[in-house]
Amino acid sequence: MAEIELSILGRQCMARRIDNMEDLRREVRAWERVRDAAATKADWQFTTADARIKLRKLYPSMDG
């Protein structure tokens, strides 16, 4: 989930140069407020079981 949020932050908020840390913090806080207020949910395209099959090489089983 963190990777998804960081990707969205990069596309929506960081698409331009920000000169200093204070401006960066202010921009990210404003983006967070809007994002939180929207309460956007993830629209997963397949089930966990399907993901375990399709992504087996990326996420190996922890069994046995």
N, CA, C and O atoms as a printed pandas DataFrame, in Angstrom:
     atom_number atom_name residue_name chain_id  residue_number  x_coord  y_coord  z_coord
0              1         N          MET        A               1    0.817   -1.199    0.000
1              2        CA          MET        A               1    0.000    0.000    0.000
2              3         C          MET        A               1    0.861    1.263    0.000
3              4         O          MET        A               1    0.532    2.249   -0.659
4              5         N          ALA        A               2    1.963    1.221    0.744
5              6        CA          ALA        A               2    2.814    2.412    0.813
6              7         C          ALA        A               2    3.335    2.787   -0.568
7              8         O          ALA        A               2    3.401    3.968   -0.909
8              9         N          GLU        A               3    3.704    1.790   -1.364
9             10        CA          GLU        A               3    4.213    2.066   -2.701
10            11         C          GLU        A               3    3.161    2.748   -3.566
11            12         O          GLU        A               3    3.476    3.634   -4.360
12            13         N          ILE        A               4    1.918    2.331   -3.407
13            14        CA          ILE        A               4    0.823    2.920   -4.177
14            15         C          ILE        A               4    0.643    4.388   -3.788
15            16         O          ILE        A               4    0.528    5.252   -4.657
16            17         N          GLU        A               5    0.618    4.668   -2.485
17            18        CA          GLU        A               5    0.443    6.047   -2.029
18            19         C          GLU        A               5    1.603    6.932   -2.479
19            20         O          GLU        A               5    1.390    8.071   -2.895
20            21         N          LEU        A               6    2.833    6.412   -2.397
21            22        CA          LEU        A               6    3.985    7.205   -2.835
22            23         C          LEU        A               6    3.929    7.481   -4.333
23            24         O          LEU        A               6    4.301    8.564   -4.784
24            25         N          SER        A               7    3.466    6.507   -5.093
25            26        CA          SER        A               7    3.330    6.700   -6.534
26            27         C          SER        A               7    2.297    7.794   -6.841
27            28         O          SER        A               7    2.522    8.653   -7.694
28            29         N          ILE        A               8    1.180    7.748   -6.142
29            30        CA          ILE        A               8    0.132    8.755   -6.334
30            31         C          ILE        A               8    0.638   10.135   -5.912
31            32         O          ILE        A               8    0.397   11.127   -6.599
32            33         N          LEU        A               9    1.341   10.191   -4.780
33            34        CA          LEU        A               9    1.925   11.454   -4.332
34            35         C          LEU        A               9    2.845   12.023   -5.405
35            36         O          LEU        A               9    2.792   13.217   -5.700
36            37         N          GLY        A              10    3.671   11.191   -5.977
37            38        CA          GLY        A              10    4.591   11.640   -7.012
38            39         C          GLY        A              10    3.879   12.206   -8.225
39            40         O          GLY        A              10    4.302   13.219   -8.783
40            41         N          ARG        A              11    2.796   11.553   -8.638
41            42        CA          ARG        A              11    2.059   12.011   -9.820
42            43         C          ARG        A              11    1.229   13.255   -9.541
43            44         O          ARG        A              11    1.168   14.162  -10.372
44            45         N          GLN        A              12    0.587   13.303   -8.373
45            46        CA          GLN        A              12   -0.349   14.385   -8.098
46            47         C          GLN        A              12    0.295   15.614   -7.463
47            48         O          GLN        A              12   -0.182   16.732   -7.661
48            49         N          CYS        A              13    1.345   15.427   -6.721
49            50        CA          CYS        A              13    1.864   16.534   -5.920
50            51         C          CYS        A              13    3.288   16.923   -6.289
51            52         O          CYS        A              13    3.664   18.086   -6.142
52            53         N          MET        A              14    4.071   15.990   -6.758
53            54        CA          MET        A              14    5.493   16.236   -6.927
54            55         C          MET        A              14    5.906   16.330   -8.394
55            56         O          MET        A              14    7.059   16.057   -8.728
56            57         N          ALA        A              15    5.009   16.700   -9.245
57            58        CA          ALA        A              15    5.292   16.748  -10.679
58            59         C          ALA        A              15    6.082   17.995  -11.074
59            60         O          ALA        A              15    6.231   18.293  -12.259
60            61         N          ARG        A              16    6.578   18.709  -10.092
61            62        CA          ARG        A              16    7.360   19.912  -10.372
62            63         C          ARG        A              16    8.447   20.048   -9.320
63            64         O          ARG        A              16    8.411   19.375   -8.289
64            65         N          ARG        A              17    9.396   20.904   -9.577
65            66        CA          ARG        A              17   10.498   21.127   -8.645
66            67         C          ARG        A              17   10.015   21.948   -7.445
67            68         O          ARG        A              17    9.339   22.964   -7.601
68            69         N          ILE        A              18   10.377   21.486   -6.254
69            70        CA          ILE        A              18   10.078   22.221   -5.025
70            71         C          ILE        A              18   11.424   22.578   -4.405
71            72         O          ILE        A              18   12.237   21.699   -4.121
72            73         N          ASP        A              19   11.652   23.862   -4.201
73            74        CA          ASP        A              19   12.981   24.372   -3.875
74            75         C          ASP        A              19   13.498   24.084   -2.474
75            76         O          ASP        A              19   14.710   23.988   -2.276
76            77         N          ASN        A              20   12.607   23.943   -1.498
77            78        CA          ASN        A              20   13.118   23.761   -0.134
78            79         C          ASN        A              20   12.206   22.832    0.663
79            80         O          ASN        A              20   11.071   22.557    0.274
80            81         N          MET        A              21   12.735   22.360    1.785
81            82        CA          MET        A              21   12.023   21.372    2.598
82            83         C          MET        A              21   10.719   21.922    3.177
83            84         O          MET        A              21    9.728   21.195    3.249
84            85         N          GLU        A              22   10.702   23.165    3.583
85            86        CA          GLU        A              22    9.472   23.714    4.166
86            87         C          GLU        A              22    8.349   23.746    3.133
87            88         O          GLU        A              22    7.213   23.394    3.451
88            89         N          ASP        A              23    8.641   24.155    1.926
89            90        CA          ASP        A              23    7.632   24.137    0.861
90            91         C          ASP        A              23    7.191   22.709    0.569
91            92         O          ASP        A              23    6.008   22.455    0.346
92            93         N          LEU        A              24    8.134   21.785    0.570
93            94        CA          LEU        A              24    7.805   20.376    0.343
94            95         C          LEU        A              24    6.865   19.869    1.423
95            96         O          LEU        A              24    5.850   19.240    1.123
96            97         N          ARG        A              25    7.197   20.138    2.669
97            98        CA          ARG        A              25    6.327   19.701    3.779
98            99         C          ARG        A              25    4.926   20.299    3.653
99           100         O          ARG        A              25    3.932   19.598    3.844
100          101         N          ARG        A              26    4.846   21.580    3.335
101          102        CA          ARG        A              26    3.554   22.262    3.192
102          103         C          ARG        A              26    2.734   21.638    2.054
103          104         O          ARG        A              26    1.536   21.403    2.209
104          105         N          GLU        A              27    3.374   21.376    0.928
105          106        CA          GLU        A              27    2.687   20.765   -0.221
106          107         C          GLU        A              27    2.181   19.362    0.116
107          108         O          GLU        A              27    1.052   19.004   -0.219
108          109         N          VAL        A              28    3.021   18.578    0.777
109          110        CA          VAL        A              28    2.623   17.202    1.119
110          111         C          VAL        A              28    1.489   17.220    2.137
111          112         O          VAL        A              28    0.557   16.425    2.024
112          113         N          ARG        A              29    1.547   18.108    3.128
113          114        CA          ARG        A              29    0.444   18.199    4.111
114          115         C          ARG        A              29   -0.871   18.560    3.426
115          116         O          ARG        A              29   -1.911   17.975    3.729
116          117         N          ALA        A              30   -0.828   19.514    2.512
117          118        CA          ALA        A              30   -2.043   19.906    1.789
118          119         C          ALA        A              30   -2.566   18.740    0.960
119          120         O          ALA        A              30   -3.771   18.489    0.930
120          121         N          TRP        A              31   -1.668   18.029    0.288
121          122        CA          TRP        A              31   -2.061   16.867   -0.511
122          123         C          TRP        A              31   -2.683   15.797    0.382
123          124         O          TRP        A              31   -3.699   15.203    0.021
124          125         N          GLU        A              32   -2.076   15.549    1.551
125          126        CA          GLU        A              32   -2.606   14.546    2.486
126          127         C          GLU        A              32   -4.018   14.908    2.940
127          128         O          GLU        A              32   -4.886   14.038    3.010
128          129         N          ARG        A              33   -4.255   16.188    3.250
129          130        CA          ARG        A              33   -5.593   16.599    3.700
130          131         C          ARG        A              33   -6.647   16.324    2.636
131          132         O          ARG        A              33   -7.721   15.804    2.937
132          133         N          VAL        A              34   -6.338   16.673    1.397
133          134        CA          VAL        A              34   -7.278   16.440    0.293
134          135         C          VAL        A              34   -7.486   14.949    0.093
135          136         O          VAL        A              34   -8.617   14.490   -0.065
136          137         N          ARG        A              35   -6.392   14.191    0.099
137          138        CA          ARG        A              35   -6.464   12.739   -0.121
138          139         C          ARG        A              35   -7.263   12.050    0.986
139          140         O          ARG        A              35   -8.092   11.183    0.711
140          141         N          ASP        A              36   -7.011   12.438    2.235
141          142        CA          ASP        A              36   -7.742   11.848    3.356
142          143         C          ASP        A              36   -9.229   12.196    3.304
143          144         O          ASP        A              36  -10.080   11.351    3.581
144          145         N          ALA        A              37   -9.533   13.431    2.951
145          146        CA          ALA        A              37  -10.938   13.856    2.875
146          147         C          ALA        A              37  -11.688   13.089    1.788
147          148         O          ALA        A              37  -12.879   12.812    1.929
148          149         N          ALA        A              38  -10.992   12.748    0.708
149          150        CA          ALA        A              38  -11.636   12.015   -0.384
150          151         C          ALA        A              38  -11.913   10.556   -0.004
151          152         O          ALA        A              38  -12.772    9.912   -0.607
152          153         N          ALA        A              39  -11.195   10.040    0.983
153          154        CA          ALA        A              39  -11.362    8.656    1.455
154          155         C          ALA        A              39  -11.390    7.666    0.291
155          156         O          ALA        A              39  -12.235    6.772    0.242
156          157         N          THR        A              40  -10.469    7.836   -0.632
157          158        CA          THR        A              40  -10.392    6.970   -1.800
158          159         C          THR        A              40   -9.994    5.558   -1.394
159          160         O          THR        A              40   -9.093    5.368   -0.577
160          161         N          LYS        A              41  -10.656    4.591   -1.958
161          162        CA          LYS        A              41  -10.370    3.186   -1.667
162          163         C          LYS        A              41   -9.659    2.549   -2.854
163          164         O          LYS        A              41   -9.823    2.973   -3.998
164          165         N          ALA        A              42   -8.876    1.536   -2.562
165          166        CA          ALA        A              42   -8.200    0.791   -3.626
166          167         C          ALA        A              42   -9.218   -0.089   -4.339
167          168         O          ALA        A              42  -10.063   -0.713   -3.697
168          169         N          ASP        A              43   -9.140   -0.139   -5.647
169          170        CA          ASP        A              43  -10.018   -0.996   -6.452
170          171         C          ASP        A              43   -9.176   -2.172   -6.947
171          172         O          ASP        A              43   -8.659   -2.152   -8.064
172          173         N          TRP        A              44   -9.047   -3.193   -6.102
173          174        CA          TRP        A              44   -8.217   -4.342   -6.443
174          175         C          TRP        A              44   -8.837   -5.098   -7.606
175          176         O          TRP        A              44  -10.045   -5.334   -7.630
176          177         N          GLN        A              45   -8.016   -5.473   -8.558
177          178        CA          GLN        A              45   -8.493   -6.108   -9.775
178          179         C          GLN        A              45   -8.548   -7.627   -9.690
179          180         O          GLN        A              45   -9.152   -8.268  -10.550
180          181         N          PHE        A              46   -7.927   -8.216   -8.668
181          182        CA          PHE        A              46   -8.023   -9.659   -8.508
182          183         C          PHE        A              46   -7.936  -10.019   -7.027
183          184         O          PHE        A              46   -7.548   -9.196   -6.198
184          185         N          THR        A              47   -8.297  -11.236   -6.712
185          186        CA          THR        A              47   -8.360  -11.672   -5.320
186          187         C          THR        A              47   -6.963  -11.992   -4.792
187          188         O          THR        A              47   -5.999  -12.089   -5.552
188          189         N          THR        A              48   -6.882  -12.149   -3.493
189          190        CA          THR        A              48   -5.612  -12.525   -2.871
190          191         C          THR        A              48   -5.150  -13.875   -3.404
191          192         O          THR        A              48   -3.962  -14.065   -3.666
192          193         N          ALA        A              49   -6.073  -14.807   -3.564
193          194        CA          ALA        A              49   -5.714  -16.127   -4.096
194          195         C          ALA        A              49   -5.140  -16.008   -5.506
195          196         O          ALA        A              49   -4.140  -16.652   -5.823
196          197         N          ASP        A              50   -5.762  -15.194   -6.349
197          198        CA          ASP        A              50   -5.241  -14.971   -7.703
198          199         C          ASP        A              50   -3.862  -14.319   -7.655
199          200         O          ASP        A              50   -2.977  -14.672   -8.434
200          201         N          ALA        A              51   -3.684  -13.373   -6.745
201          202        CA          ALA        A              51   -2.396  -12.693   -6.620
202          203         C          ALA        A              51   -1.305  -13.677   -6.234
203          204         O          ALA        A              51   -0.186  -13.599   -6.742
204          205         N          ARG        A              52   -1.622  -14.599   -5.342
205          206        CA          ARG        A              52   -0.616  -15.591   -4.926
206          207         C          ARG        A              52   -0.186  -16.464   -6.102
207          208         O          ARG        A              52    0.964  -16.896   -6.169
208          209         N          ILE        A              53   -1.102  -16.720   -7.020
209          210        CA          ILE        A              53   -0.763  -17.515   -8.207
210          211         C          ILE        A              53    0.032  -16.663   -9.193
211          212         O          ILE        A              53    1.097  -17.074   -9.653
212          213         N          LYS        A              54   -0.474  -15.496   -9.513
213          214        CA          LYS        A              54    0.137  -14.657  -10.544
214          215         C          LYS        A              54    1.469  -14.061  -10.110
215          216         O          LYS        A              54    2.355  -13.854  -10.940
216          217         N          LEU        A              55    1.616  -13.788   -8.842
217          218        CA          LEU        A              55    2.817  -13.115   -8.344
218          219         C          LEU        A              55    3.710  -14.047   -7.516
219          220         O          LEU        A              55    4.507  -13.585   -6.700
220          221         N          ARG        A              56    3.575  -15.334   -7.727
221          222        CA          ARG        A              56    4.294  -16.339   -6.944
222          223         C          ARG        A              56    5.806  -16.075   -6.916
223          224         O          ARG        A              56    6.439  -16.224   -5.871
224          225         N          LYS        A              57    6.379  -15.689   -8.044
225          226        CA          LYS        A              57    7.833  -15.452   -8.100
226          227         C          LYS        A              57    8.252  -14.226   -7.300
227          228         O          LYS        A              57    9.354  -14.188   -6.753
228          229         N          LEU        A              58    7.378  -13.225   -7.228
229          230        CA          LEU        A              58    7.695  -12.021   -6.464
230          231         C          LEU        A              58    7.482  -12.190   -4.979
231          232         O          LEU        A              58    8.205  -11.607   -4.171
232          233         N          TYR        A              59    6.488  -12.989   -4.611
233          234        CA          TYR        A              59    6.131  -13.175   -3.215
234          235         C          TYR        A              59    6.080  -14.668   -2.901
235          236         O          TYR        A              59    5.004  -15.267   -2.883
236          237         N          PRO        A              60    7.238  -15.264   -2.656
237          238        CA          PRO        A              60    7.269  -16.708   -2.384
238          239         C          PRO        A              60    6.524  -17.064   -1.102
239          240         O          PRO        A              60    6.377  -16.239   -0.201
240          241         N          SER        A              61    6.068  -18.285   -1.042
241          242        CA          SER        A              61    5.315  -18.773    0.117
242          243         C          SER        A              61    6.208  -18.858    1.342
243          244         O          SER        A              61    7.389  -19.191    1.240
244          245         N          MET        A              62    5.642  -18.557    2.488
245          246        CA          MET        A              62    6.387  -18.649    3.745
246          247         C          MET        A              62    6.117  -19.987    4.428
247          248         O          MET        A              62    6.599  -20.221    5.537
248          249         N          ASP        A              63    5.352  -20.869    3.779
249          250        CA          ASP        A              63    5.025  -22.173    4.358
250          251         C          ASP        A              63    6.245  -23.081    4.339
251          252         O          ASP        A              63    7.074  -23.026    3.431
252          253         N          GLY        A              64    6.331  -23.923    5.373
253          254        CA          GLY        A              64    7.292  -24.998    5.487
254          255         C          GLY        A              64    8.626  -24.715    5.087
255          256         O          GLY        A              64    9.491  -25.588    5.160
